[in-house]
Structure formats: structure tokens, C-alpha cells
Amino acid sequence: AVSQVYHRAGRALLPKRWQLFREVHHFSHHAQGNPDSSGIGRALVSAIARGVAAQRVLLFLLDSNQNKLAVAASEGVDDSYSMSLQPGNPFLAWLGEQHRVVTAEEVCLLPQWQGLPPTEREALSAPECRLFLSMGIGSANNALLVVGNRRGDLTYTREEMECLELMAHQAAAAMEIAHLHHQLDQQRQELHQARRQRASSTRMTAIGEALSASAQEIEGSLRTISTLADGMSREVDEQSSSRQIADAMKAEAVHAYDALLPILD
């Protein structure tokens, strides 16, 4: 249906509605083929800023290293903007239950809003924050979209907010798919590494078994040499060269056996 309207009736739309519709259409195609969550987030923020002429757009995503919702993409704010949110606060939990765009006027009197830490409440209650939408990625509401005022101080229409919801839900689904692809790649790498380790372990086991068998054969030969040298030394005179040779052979056999003991162990 979107494709039919885009090609057949798009030119009949009003300029502003046409711009918004085009951004939704382009973002839908971009999100489907993008395997990177951060790239999807940046595309979402840019599409919203262009589509509804928002002065400020912020996308908070869960930073697993710090266990906080941090700014992953933004439009209309300084690059040094570093506000973060606690993922388990009551306000975000309430937003996650709404499944829709919520205006700033709706949230200001909520007890969940009053329960936010003062720094977070002050930052989110600024004039630049007009719309809030919790994005459920996977089984958790671990993303937050914040949209500021429109250029020209115009109010957002219901149609525009529905388009925001549509793009946000598309982004959440695409990010979840990208996350699953990333997990699959990691599992493939771990499986490949495990196979290499298993092959290496198998080779080492075969080498160990062959070495053990050879060491046992050498041990038997050394015992035979030592026994023969001992018998030879008893049959000849102590001062003869043969006795000295036999003693030397026995001593060398004992030395070789001592060197072989670590391998046998």
C-alpha cells in the first residue's frame, strides 16, 4: 500500500505531508538493509528531523558497559551532550506501557515523572523536549526517543505522531534483527574457535599417545642394555678395559632412563 501511494498518488499530497511520507518510505528501505544498530539509530533521528522539521531529536540506547541509557544519535544538540538515564526508573517503565507517542503536557503531572532524579527531570522537561516514545528492542524497553519543538513553533499533528511511531517501531525491529545477526556472528566465531581448539587438542592427544608408546619402548631397551652391561661387568676383571666399558654403558643407560622419566610421567 505504501508503495502504491508513493508511486500513484504521492504528488497529490500536500508538500509537508509528502515530505513526511517520503521520509517514512526512505527510512523503511534503509532500515531493512542496514545491519548496524548505530546506523539505524542515526538514520531514524535524521528522518524524523527532516520529516517533521523538529529542532531537536535524541535517541537513547542502553549502554551495556555502564548499564545506562546514553545518547546514541542526535540532531540539533551539541556533540558534547552527555546526559544519561537510569534504565529501571518508573517513568521509562510507564512510557513502555503506553506503546505510543506521549506529549510533554501528559507527563509533567505524573507521579512517575516526579520520581525521576532531579538532573534527569530537569533535562527532559526543557522546552526542546516535546514528545517521548519508548522503543521496545527485544523483550525490554531499553530505548527512548525524545523529539523537541518544531521549527516555527508549530504543533505536531496526530498524523505526524503516528508516523513517528511507525518509524520508531521499524527501527526497533531492525535493531533487534541487527543485534541477533551480531550474536549469530559471535557464536559462529566461537564455534570456529572451538573447532580449531578441538582439532589442536586431538592432534596433541595423538602426539602424546605416540610419544608415550615410543618412551615405553625406549625404557624397555634401556633396561635390557643396563642388565646386559651389569652381567658383562660381573664376568670380567675389575681392572680390565671391558669392565670399564660395561660400567660406562650401565651409567649411560641409567642417565638416559632418568631423562626419560618426565616423558613417562
N, C-alpha and C positions, 0 to 999 in steps of 0.2 A: 504493500500500500504506500509506504514511504517513497519507494522508487517510482511508482506511477504518478504520485503527486509531483515529485521532483521534476519529472520529465514532461508531464502533460499540463499541469495546472500551476506550476511554480511561478510563472511570470504574472499570473493574475493576482498573486498575493501582494499585500502592501509591502513597501520597501523594508520596514522594520521586521515584519513577520517573515519576509523572505530571507533576510539576513540570519535571523534566529533559526529558521528551518534549515538553511544551508549549513550552519554550524553543527546542528544536530546530525545531519546527514554525513558530513565530512568526519565528524568525531566517531560516529558509528563505524565507518570503514577503517579509520585509523586504529581504533581500539581492538578490532578483530584481528589485525595482523601484527600487533605490537607485543613482543614477548617480554618487555621490560616494564615493571611496575612504575618506576620513576618516570619513564617516558609517557606512560598512560596518564599519570597524575599531571604532568606538565601540559599535555595536550588538553586534558579536561579543564584546567584552570584557564588556559588561553582561549578555548572555545567559549567558555562562559563569559569571560571578559569582553570578547568581541560580540557574542550573540545578544547579550542584554545590556551592553555598554556599562558594565559595572566598573566603578572606580577602583575597587579592591576585591581580590579573591584570594582566599587562603585555603590550602588543603593540608590538614594534619593527618599524619600516618604514624602508626606505632613504631617506635624505635626500640627494637628488642634488646639492644645493648643497655639502654638507660631505663627501659620499662616506662617510657613516657610517650605521649603524642606530641611529635615535633613537626614543624613546618617542613613539608616535603616539596611543595611547589607553591608559588605565589605570583600575583600580579598586583602592581600598584603599591608595593611596600619596599622598604629598603632591604638590600641583601643581608644586612646585619641583624634583621629582625629575628629574634631567637626565643619567642615565647613558647612554652611547652605546657601541656595539660596532663593531669593525672588520669590514666585510663579508667580507673574504677570509681570516679566521682558520681554522685547521684544525678547531676544534670545530664551527663552524657548517657547514663542509663535511661533516663526519661526520654531523651531525644531518640534513642534507639527503639523505643516502643512506639513512636509516632509514625514511622515509615513515610514521612512527608516533610516538605519544607515548612519550617516554623519561623515566624517573624519575631523580631526583637520585642515587639509590643506584647507578644504572648508569653514570653519567658521572664520578663522583668519582675513579675509578682509571684513567680513560682517559689515554693519553699526549697525546691532543689537548686534553684538559681542562687538563693540567699546562702545556701550551704557551700557554695564554691569558695575556695581560698580567695582572699581579697585581691591579690595580684591578678589572678585569672579572671575574676568577675569584672575588675576594672578594665582589663584589656578587651574582653569580649563585649562590654557594654559601651565601647567607644562608638561615636556616630558612624564610623566606617563599617560597622558590623550590623547588617540589617536582616540577613537571612541565615538560618542554620539548618544543616541537614546531616544526620548521622548516616554513614555508609557502612553497611554490614559486609565485611570481607570474610568469607568463610563462615564460621559459626559465632563470630564475635563482632560487636560494634566497635571496631578499632580504627575508625577513620572519621574525620569531621570536616565538613565543607562549610566555610564561612564566606558569605558574599556581602560586600558593602553597598553603599548608596549607588544609585545610577547617576550617570552624568546628566546634568540639568535638573537634578533633584526630582526626577520623575519616579512615580511609584511602580512597583512590579505588578504586572497583571497575573491573573490565575494561569493563563496560558504559558507565560514565561516561567512561572514557578514549576509548572508541570514538565516543561522542557528541561529545567534544571534537574528535576527528579529523574527524568528519563536518562539524561547523560550520566548522572551520578551512579544510577543502578548499572548502566552499561560499563562504566569504569570499574565499579566494584567487582562485577563478574569477570571482566578482562584481567584485573589484577589478581583475582583468585586463580584464574587459569595460568597466568604467568608464574604465580607462586608455586603452583603444582608442577609446572614444567621445570622450574628451578629445582624443586625437591627431587623430581624424577632424574634430572641430570646428575645431581649429587649422589643419588642411590646407584645410578649406573657407574659413576666413577668409583664409589665404594665397592661395588661388586667386581669391577675390573681389578681394583687393587687387591681385593680378597682372593680373586682367582690367581693373580700373579704370586701372591704370598703362598697360596696353597701349592702352586707348581714349584716354587722355590723350596718349600718345605718337603715336597715329595722327592725332589732331586737330592736334598740334603739327607733325607732318610735313606735313599738308595745308596748314596755315597757312604753313609755311616755303616750300613749293613755290610757293604763290600769291604770297607776298611776293617770292620770287626772280624770278618771271616779271614782276611789276609793276616791280621795280627795274631789270630789263634794259630794259623799255620806256621807263622814265624816263631811263635812261642814254642810249638812242638819241636821245630827244628833246633832251636837253641837248647832246649832241654836234652835232645839227643846228642848234640855236639858236646855239651857240658858233661854228660855221662860218659861218652867215649874218651874225652880228654882226661877225666878222673880215672878211668880204668887204665888208660895208657900211662899215666903218671905213676901208678902203683907197680907197674911191671918193669920199669926201668930204674937205673941207679939215680940217686938224688943229684949227683954231680954231672950227669950226662946232659948233652945238649937236647936230647929228646925229652927229658924230664922238664927242662926249662920251657921248651916249645909247648908241651902239654899243659903246663901251668898257665902259660900266657894265653893259650886258647881258652882255657876254662875261665880265666879272668875276663877276657873279652866277651865271652858268652854271657857271663853274669852282668857285665856292664850293658850289653845290648838288651838283656831282659829288663833291667831297671829302666832303660829308656823306653821300653815298650809298654810298661805298666800304665802310664796315663791313657794310652790308646785303648788298652784292655778295659780300664775303668769306664 
